[in-house]
C-alpha cells in the first residue's frame, strides 16, 4: 500500500472516530435531557411525590439561591478539599504499601491474608474510631476518605506488580540489574495502566468516604447539607447536594481520564 493510500485510510478512520464520538455524546446528552424532562413532568403531575423526589427546576432554583447568598460555596469547597486530600493520600499510601510488600517476599507472605481481611471489612464502620482518634473535625473526615481507598489500592497495585511478565525481569537480572532497577525499569512502567485504573476507582471511593465522614462529624460540607436537609425534611436540598457531588466527581474522573490519555499517547 502506497503512503498516500495509508494516509487516506488513516484520515477516513479519524473521521469515523469523530463521528462515532459525536454520536455517543449526542445520545448521552439526549438520554440525560429525557431523564430530566420525565422527572420534571412526573413530579409536576404528582405521578411521583415531589416533596420527596423534588424536581429539576426546583433543585436549580435552590442551587441558584444558595449560590447568590454565598452559603453554598463554603460547603462545596470544604468537601472538594477533603476529597482531594483523601484521594491523594489513599492512592499514594496504597502504592507505597504495595511497593514495600512486593519488595519483601517475607512481608508479602505475612501481610497478604491481612490485606484480604482488611478489604472485606466495612470501612464505614471505622468512622467512630477515627472520630475518637483524630477528633470530630477535618482530620477524621480525611482519614475516612483515605481509609476507604487505601486497601483496595494496595491490593490492586500489588497484584499488578506480581503479574508483570517475568521474562522482562529475567532480562534485567541477566544484565546485572539490581532490584531497584527491576522495579523502576520493568515493574513500575508495566503497571501504569493499573495505577491509572485505580485512580479512577479511587475518585468514587474517596467521595463515599468523605461524605460518610461528614455525615458523622462535620458541621459543614455537602455531606452535612444532605443530613441537614433530611432532618428538616428539605429533600430539594438533599437532591441539590447529590447533584453537585455527581458533577464534581464526574469532573475529577474526566481529569484522571485525560491524564490517562496523555500518558497512553506518550507510551505508544
C-alpha positions in Angstrom: 0.0 0.0 0.0 1.3 3.4 -1.0 2.0 6.2 1.6 -0.9 8.3 0.1 -3.3 5.4 0.4 -2.2 4.8 4.0 -2.7 8.4 4.8 -6.1 8.4 3.2 -7.2 5.3 5.2 -5.9 6.9 8.4 -7.9 10.1 7.6 -11.1 8.1 7.0 -10.5 6.3 10.2 -10.2 9.5 12.2 -13.3 10.9 10.6 -15.2 7.8 11.5 -13.9 8.0 15.1 -15.0 11.6 15.3 -18.5 10.8 14.0 -18.8 7.9 16.5 -17.7 10.1 19.4 -20.2 12.8 18.4 -22.9 10.2 18.1 -22.1 8.8 21.5 -22.1 12.2 23.1 -25.3 13.2 21.4 -27.1 10.1 22.6 -25.8 10.5 26.1 -27.0 14.2 26.2 -30.4 13.2 24.7 -30.9 10.5 27.3 -30.0 12.9 30.1 -32.4 15.6 28.9 -35.1 13.0 28.5 -34.5 11.8 32.1 -34.7 15.4 33.4 -37.8 16.1 31.3 -39.6 13.0 32.6 -38.6 13.7 36.2 -39.9 17.3 35.9 -43.2 16.1 34.2 -43.8 13.2 36.7 -43.3 15.5 39.7 -45.4 18.3 38.4 -48.3 16.0 37.6 -48.0 14.4 41.0 -47.2 11.0 39.5 -44.3 10.9 41.9 -44.1 12.6 45.3 -42.5 16.0 44.6 -41.9 16.5 48.3 -39.6 13.6 48.5 -38.1 13.4 45.0 -38.3 17.2 44.2 -37.7 18.1 40.5 -35.0 19.6 38.4 -36.3 23.2 38.2 -36.8 23.4 41.9 -33.3 21.9 42.5 -31.9 24.6 40.2 -33.7 27.3 42.0 -32.4 26.0 45.3 -28.8 25.9 43.9 -29.1 29.4 42.4 -30.5 30.9 45.6 -27.7 29.4 47.8 -25.1 30.4 45.3 -26.3 34.0 45.3 -26.4 34.3 49.1 -22.9 32.8 49.4 -24.0 29.9 51.7 -23.2 27.1 49.2 -19.6 27.6 48.1 -18.0 27.1 51.6 -19.7 23.7 51.8 -18.6 22.7 48.3 -15.1 24.0 48.8 -14.6 22.1 52.1 -15.9 18.8 50.7 -13.8 19.1 47.5 -10.7 19.9 49.5 -11.3 16.9 51.9 -11.9 14.6 48.9 -8.8 15.6 47.0 -6.6 15.1 50.1 -8.2 11.7 50.9 -7.9 10.7 47.2 -4.2 11.6 47.0 -3.4 10.0 50.4 -5.2 6.8 49.7 -3.6 6.4 46.3 -0.1 7.3 47.4 -0.1 5.3 50.7 -1.7 2.3 48.8 1.0 2.4 46.1 3.8 2.7 48.7 2.4 -0.2 50.7 2.2 -2.3 47.6 5.8 -1.5 46.7 7.0 -2.4 50.2 5.1 -5.7 50.1 6.4 -6.5 46.6 10.0 -5.6 47.7 10.0 -8.1 50.6 8.7 -11.7 49.8 8.6 -12.3 53.5 6.3 -9.3 54.1 4.2 -10.4 51.2 3.5 -13.8 52.7 2.9 -12.4 56.1 0.6 -9.5 55.2 -1.3 -10.9 52.2 -4.1 -12.6 54.4 -4.4 -9.5 56.5 -4.9 -7.4 53.4 -7.8 -9.7 52.3 -9.3 -9.4 55.8 -8.9 -5.6 55.8 -10.5 -5.4 52.4 -13.5 -7.4 53.5 -14.2 -5.1 56.5 -16.8 -2.4 56.0 -14.6 0.8 56.1 -17.6 2.9 57.1 -17.6 1.1 60.5 -14.2 2.7 61.2 -15.8 6.1 61.4 -16.3 6.1 65.2 -12.7 5.0 65.6 -11.4 7.9 63.6 -13.6 10.4 65.4 -12.2 9.2 68.8 -8.6 9.1 67.4 -8.5 12.3 65.3 -11.3 14.3 66.9 -14.6 15.4 65.4 -13.2 17.5 62.7 -11.3 17.8 59.4 -8.8 15.0 60.2 -11.3 12.3 60.9 -13.2 13.1 57.6 -9.9 13.0 55.6 -8.9 9.8 57.3 -12.3 8.3 56.3 -11.7 9.3 52.7 -8.3 7.8 52.7 -9.1 4.5 54.6 -11.9 3.6 52.1 -9.5 3.5 49.2 -6.0 2.7 50.6 -6.6 -1.1 51.0 -8.1 -1.6 47.5 -5.3 0.4 46.0 -2.7 -1.7 47.8 -4.3 -5.0 46.6 -4.8 -3.8 43.0 -1.3 -2.4 42.6 0.5 -5.3 44.4 -1.4 -7.8 42.2 -0.4 -5.9 39.1 3.2 -5.9 40.3 3.1 -9.7 40.6 1.5 -10.2 37.2 4.3 -8.4 35.3 5.9 -10.7 32.7 8.8 -12.4 34.5 10.7 -12.7 31.2 11.3 -8.9 31.3 12.5 -9.2 34.9 14.9 -12.0 34.0 16.4 -9.9 31.2 17.3 -7.1 33.6 18.6 -9.7 36.1 20.8 -11.3 33.4 22.3 -7.9 32.6 23.2 -7.4 36.3 20.4 -5.1 37.2 19.6 -4.5 40.9 16.1 -4.9 42.4 15.7 -1.2 42.3 16.4 -1.2 38.6 14.0 -4.0 38.1 11.3 -2.0 39.8 12.0 1.3 38.1 12.7 -0.1 34.6 10.2 -3.0 34.4 7.6 -3.3 37.2 6.5 0.3 37.6 6.2 1.1 33.8 4.3 -2.1 33.2 1.8 -1.3 35.9 1.0 2.3 34.9 -2.4 1.2 33.3 -3.4 -0.4 36.6 -2.4 2.7 38.5 -4.5 4.8 36.3 -7.4 2.5 36.5 -7.1 2.5 40.3 -7.1 6.3 40.3 -10.5 6.2 38.5 -11.9 3.8 41.1 -10.4 5.9 44.0 -12.3 9.0 42.8 -15.6 7.4 43.7 -14.3 5.7 46.8 -12.9 9.0 48.2 -16.2 10.7 47.7 -18.0 8.0 49.5 -15.5 8.1 52.4 -15.6 11.9 52.8 -19.4 12.1 52.6 -19.8 9.4 55.2 -17.3 11.2 57.4 -19.3 14.4 57.1 -22.4 12.5 57.9 -20.9 11.6 61.3 -19.0 14.7 62.4 -19.0 17.6 60.1 -20.8 20.9 60.6 -20.0 22.0 57.1 -19.8 20.3 53.7 -22.1 18.6 51.2 -22.5 15.6 53.5 -23.6 17.9 56.2 -26.1 19.6 53.8 -27.5 16.1 53.0 -28.0 15.2 56.7 -29.4 18.7 57.5 -31.8 18.5 54.5 -33.1 15.2 55.7 -33.5 16.5 59.3 -35.6 19.5 58.2 -37.4 17.5 55.5 -36.0 19.6 52.7 -35.3 17.0 50.1 -34.6 19.6 47.5 -31.5 20.5 49.4 -30.6 16.8 49.6 -31.1 16.3 45.8 -29.1 19.5 45.1 -26.2 18.3 47.2 -26.2 14.9 45.4 -26.3 16.6 42.0 -23.3 18.8 42.9 -21.4 15.7 44.1 -22.2 13.9 40.8 -21.0 16.8 38.7 -17.7 17.3 40.6 -17.0 13.6 40.8 -17.5 13.4 37.1 -15.1 16.3 36.5 -12.5 14.5 38.7 -13.0 11.3 36.8 -12.6 13.1 33.5 -9.4 14.7 34.8 -7.9 11.3 35.5 -9.1 10.0 32.1 -7.4 13.0 30.5 -4.1 12.2 32.3 -4.5 8.5 31.2 -4.9 9.6 27.5 -1.9 11.8 27.7 0.3 9.1 29.2 -1.0 6.4 26.9 -0.3 8.6 23.8 3.3 9.1 25.1 3.9 5.4 25.5 2.6 4.4 22.1 
